[in-house]
Amino acid sequence: MPLKRSKTDHGHWRAPKRPWHVLVVADDADGAEIMVRLLARAGHEVSVAPAQQATLVALTRRPVHCVVLDLTVAGSGGNLKVLDSIRTNPDDRVAGARVVLCSPGGTNRLFAWESGVDGFLSSPFHVDTVLAEVQEVIERPEAERKQHRRVERDRARDAGRRDPTKAPGVVR
């Protein structure tokens, strides 16, 4: 889970009005620890799930405001597999979870939006970008989620047309 520091502004983050519960799904223990510390320092309640089944269990145990999905060992395919298990789950608490997907170099951006992510981070990413994306995903009104996905899907599709290496299904 590469994070980078920069002197430029990478997101408009502000401290949450109340602590949100964020579930970090990561297969890299060191990367998960960094993400947990970052989110906790920002005022969130954070829990960790190392794998798909643990994710589904965690989503049914207590309300989760946002899932940050970053499976570095399993790669983009692993992230999308967990996302699919969330979106197709018969429990509405699980299927309706808000998900931010992290992807190395932004691979599979179009497919991620088509699969139902609520936010997308291309790693390496800036600390402020993570916080801003989680905040935006949590605060987005339910009625706007589908429209946001459509807009982002179309942007990803247009980017793929301009750069064939970013076309749907292309994994670098």
N, C-alpha and C positions, 0 to 999 in steps of 0.2 A: 504494500500500500504506500507507494511513493508520495510523499508530500514535499512541496517545495516552498521556499520562502522567497518573497520578492518585495521590492519596495513599491511596486505598482499596486493599484487597487484591483482585486480579483473578485470582489463580491461586496454586497451591501448587507452586512450582518449586524444585528443588534441583539443584545441579551434578551432571552425569552421572558415574557411577562410571568410565566409560570413554568415549572420544569416539565418538559415533555419527556415521555419515555421513548427512547430510541434503542432499537435492537440492531446490533452490529453482527452481521453474518460474515465471518472471515475464516479462512483456513490457514492463514499465516499468523501465528500467535503474536509475533512482534508487531506486525502491522495492526492487528486487532487491538493490542494494548495501546498503541499510539492513538488510534481512532477513539478508543474508550476515554483516554485521558483528555483528548481534545474536546470531545463532546461533554464530558463531565465538567471540565473547567469552564465551559461555556454555560453551564447551569442545567444541563439535561440529566435525567436519570437514564443510565445506560446499562444494558445487559448484552451478553454475547452468546451467540450460537455458532458452533464450529462446523455444522453440517446441515443438510437438508431436513432430516427428521427432527433435529433439535430446533430448527427454525419453526417448523409447523407446530411443535409442542409449545414453544415459547409464545407463539401468536395466539394460542388458545388459553394460556394460563392467566394472562392479564392484558389489559388494553395497551397496545403499542401505537404510538403516533406516527412512527416512521421506521422503516427497515433500511439500513445501509448495507447493500449487498456487494461484497468484494471478495470473491474467491480467486485468489491469484494463482494458486497451484492448479486449480481446475480450469482456469482461464475463462474466456467469455462464454464458452459452451456450458461450463458449470454454473455460472451466474444465471444464464438463460434457463437452465434446467430447474434451478431453485425457483426462479420467477414463475415458470410454468406451473410448478407444483403449488405455488401460492395462489395464482390466478384461477386454477381449476379446482381448488379445494371446495368441498361442499359446504364448509362452515363459512358463513358470510364475514365473520370477524377476521378470518384468514384471507379469504379471496379479496376483500376490500382494503387490505393493508396498503398503505402508501409506501412505495419502494423507490429508493435512489440506487441506481446500478452504477458501479464503478467498472470501467473497462480500460485496459491498457491501450494507450494510443487512440482511443475512441473507436475501436473496432466494433462492428455489429450495431452501430448506433441506430440505423433504420430498423433493424429487426427488433431491437430492444423497445423502441417506441411502439412498434406494431404489436409487441407482446404485452404491453401494458405497464411500462415503467411510468413513474410520476416525475422522475428526475434522472439525469444522466451526468456522470462525471468522467471525463477522459483523464486517465492518470498518465504522468504525474500531475497532481493538482495542488493548488495553493490551499493552505489552511482556511483562509477566509472564504474561499470558494465552497468548501465542504459545508461550513456553517451556514452560509447564505443559501445553498441549495436545500439543505435539510429544513431550514426555516421556511423557505418559499413553498416547499412541498407540503409541509404541515399546515401552513396558513392558507393555502389555496382552497377556496370554497369547493365543496363536493360537486356542486353544479358545474364548475369550470374544469374539472379534471379531464373529461373526455375531449373537450375542445382543445385543451392544452396539448394533449397527446397528439391530436390530429395536426395541429400547427407544427409541433416539433417533428412529427413523422414526415410532413411535407418538406420541412427544411432539410432533414437528413436525406430525403430522396433527391432534392435539388442539388445538394452538395455532392451526392454520388454521380449525378449527371455531369457535373463540372469536372469531377476527378474520378475516373473509372476505378481507381484503387479503393474508393470509398463506396462502391456500388453494393447493393444488397447482397449479403452472403459472402462478401469478400473478407477473408480473415488474413491479416498480415502476420 
